[in-house]
Amino acid sequence: MSDAIPAVLQGLIDDAAVFPPGNAALEDAVPAHRGHRQSWYAPMTGPLLVPAGRLPELRPGRTELRIGVVVDVEPEQVGELVGALDESVAVVHYESRAALHRLVPAAKEWGAPVFAELPFGEDGLDAVVGTGLIPKFRTGGLAAEFFPPPEVLAASIVGCARRDLRFKLTAGLHRAIRHRDPETGFVHHGFLNVLTASAEAAGGADEAAVAAVLASTDTEDLVGRARAVADRPRPLWTGFGSCSIMEPLEDLMALSLLERGGAAS
C-alpha cells in the first residue's frame, strides 16, 4: 500500500482525534484509528495521540496499537502510566510542554523520541541542541494570536535547518493551502505551504523566501513545488497532529496529489 502514498507524504498526519476541536471519545477514536491504519492511505497516517492522563482508559484490543503519548501529567508520572499499558500498545513517541530542565532527564527514561513544545524564537532552539529533543511548535488555537505570522514560523523553520533539527507542528493545519476560516476569521497555515517551505529551507533558502512560500495562496505553484519533491522523504518536518485525517486527505485528492489506490502523477 505504500506505493499509493508518495514518500514526501508518508507519516505526515498523526491522529489527534481525541483533542480539540474534534474531541472524539477514546472508545470511538481507537476503532476509527484502526480503520485509518487498514486503509489505502495508511502509510500517510501516524500514531494515535493519547493524553498521558487518559492512558488508564485505553482499551487497545488484541492487535498492536501504535500511540504517541501527549504528556499532560507530571513527567515523573509517565513511566508508571506507560508501564501499566497492555502489551499490545506500542508507544512510538512522546510530546510535552514541560520545562526543558525537567523534560531532558525524564526523556532519557522514556526510550522513544520526544517532541518538546517550544515558544517561537532562537532561544528555544538553542536550548534543545544536543539534548535529543525534537522541537514542536503550535500553529493554531482558539484565538488569532495562536496563529503565528509567516515570518515567525519561517524563522523557526530556517532556524531548525541551520541547527540540523527536525520539527513538528500542531493545531490549525487541516487544510492544504493557506486560507481564512469563514467562521472564525482566523488565517490558517496550509500544510502544503509548510511542506514546500520546509523543502526550501532544507535547500538553503533564507527566512524571506521561506516566509513567502508560507504566505502563498497560489495553489498551482504550491502543487507544482510539492510534485517536485514528491519522491523524496519529507525534509525537516516530521509532520503534524490533526483531529481529522479525512480533511487533509480530501484536499490532497482534490489537488490531484493523491488518488485512491495509487499516487497521482
ABEGO torsion letter per residue (X at the ends): XAAABBAAABGABBBAAABOAAGBBAAAAAAAAAAAAABAAAAABBBBBBBAAAAAABBAEABBBBBBBBBABBAAAAAAAAAABBAABBBABBBBABBAAAAAAAAAAAGBBBBBBBBBEAAAAAAABGAGBBBBBBABEABAAABBBAAAAAAAAAAAAAAGBBBBBBEGAABABBBBBAAAGBBBBBAAAAAAAAAAAAAGBBAAAAAAAAABABAAAAAAAAAAAAABBBBGBAEBBBABAAAAAAAAAAAGABBBGBBBX
